[in-house]
């Protein structure tokens, strides 16, 4: 009798209705009955209970005790379910549940429910549609980005008005966003490294997508302001006012404004703490006359815990009192003017950039990219400014012993941990080695130049550096020992471009595809990503891209499986859909859990969908050949759902360098070997 009731229940409850017969049979064995009396509590708000309930008979009230003991949220009728939210998002109960009369419920454990979502894509997508469209779980993101973009279109962004919307997002990188009593110095540090260095004394930002006519050469007029961890073109027009040149697309705008929101939230906490302690006079006296003695001793008098002050000092090790005083005076008063080109064709930066790429190509091989012979193939690689060129530079194996000896003498951190390849240690040491021995850096660059590598040093304010490598000139050279030799007769070019940023990827790849056109043989993208599976240093091999804004699903070619098989011999590789997100701060635990459980997503990045869409379009329009090989590989830089595993925790050299060079070698070997990927 029970079996028949359960089978009938599963066939009537949507989206369990989409289960196949054998899946229903297995699930029926896991369903546990529970008879409830009128007024009986099913669960309470805050319970660590992730069971999912189906109602066979009776009704259940969903209550929100925050509004009063009997504040009704909704009534769940027979042949419906409840409790799925906590199972999917792995959270304590948000509401309470109470029987409304006698009833019969069946429940399944949260773990079994999550397994069911992975077993049945149809059922999983049914739940996903309800959560996204009916329950609006991402409406907070839509409100934040909608208001931000609307205000940007109108020409003025009000940070103060955006802050309530930002706080409601609960970004995964900013876990203490709603806690007014505890500083989040890790998140604060993350945002400050992506904002102009003078943000604590800047009240006005002018955001432009092209230089105003009067400021065509701003570097000759204004001081350049550095941004530590984000490529931004920023100039201080006058004390308290910055001009920022935005990159193409909306990603750069969203990233800048969301980082300013994070900054404002944490700066307000610091300011209010200082104000309550009446610290302004002490700070002013210390800065003006040095009264208060040693800086370390003085900072101990500030109203912060030892851990909080250590976090603040790590952000500003040189001028901590000055920065605190600036925050106290600033009061998060930030005005943002946005001026964009309207009804005026002016894409100078993109035109200059692609013209520079063409110029470097002509200098290297004596031929314009539009006049390449048919046997001269072009391989586009999007990676970084070092891994591809390092692997193809004979200078590194020639000087490997000297670099390693220097690293051991210095007891360099890059030699700590487990390493598979000695060459990877050399690459990890190279930056600091060149800083100590700048002449060696110049020699290494000349050695690369002799091997057919040319650099595009100017980026036309796109932030995208380029190296063009002529494999014909590299033939016969000894470079990274794990790479194949350049085959005889090969005259191909490798065009390596630095990482684009979000939507900017569309404009960058479109220009390259139209420039090199029919000569393109392969397109490869090597990046770092946040992961929902595995560990730091693992590899991600996407099977598809999902765009966060629309949930558009774009499957990738089956050749990705071949890449996975190659890399799985030495690394843990996770395959599955990748989520292209709007920004690093526009993610929270609910959103990430949703895509992990509903879509089986293995990781997140910011450019993949935009790159791939342009490639597909160019194939269909005949701009590039239909048989162009296309590859996407990522290494895991952070695990945002794990405590202390997010972007605010630094990646050790032995965690990041080996996987980066592993995917670099894999792609280069497919280029050098003429692979069929």
Protein Blocks (a to p, Z undefined) as FASTA:
>chain_A
ZZmmmmmmmmmpccklmpcfklmmmmmmmpccddddehiafbdehiacfbdcddfbdcdd
dddfknojklcfbdcdehiaehklmmmnopacfbdcddebjdddddddfklmmmmmmmmm
mlmmmmmmmmmmmnopmlmmmmmmmmmmmmmmnopacfklmmmmmmmnopaklmmlmmmk
bccfklmmmmmmmgcfklmmcfbdcddfbdcfklmpmmlmpccdddfkbccddddfbghi
acddddedjklmmmmmmmmmmmmmmmmmmmmmmmmnopmmmmmmmmmnopnijfklmmmm
pccdfklmmmmmmmmmmlmmmmmmmmmmnoopacddddddehiacffkmmmmmmmmmmmm
mmmnopafklccfklccddddfbfmlmmmmmmmklmmmmmmmmmmmmmnopaklgcjdfb
lklmmmmmmmmmmmmmmmlmmmmmmmmmmnopacdfbgghnopacddddfklmgoiacdf
kbccddehiacdcddddddehjlmmmmmmmmmmmnmmmpmbdcdddddddfedjehiacd
dfbdcdfklopacdddfklmmmmmmmmmmpccdeddddddfbfklccfklmmmmmmmnop
abdcfklmmmmmmmmmmmmnomacfklccddddddfbdfkbghiamklccdfklmmmmmm
mmmmmmmmmmmnopaZZ
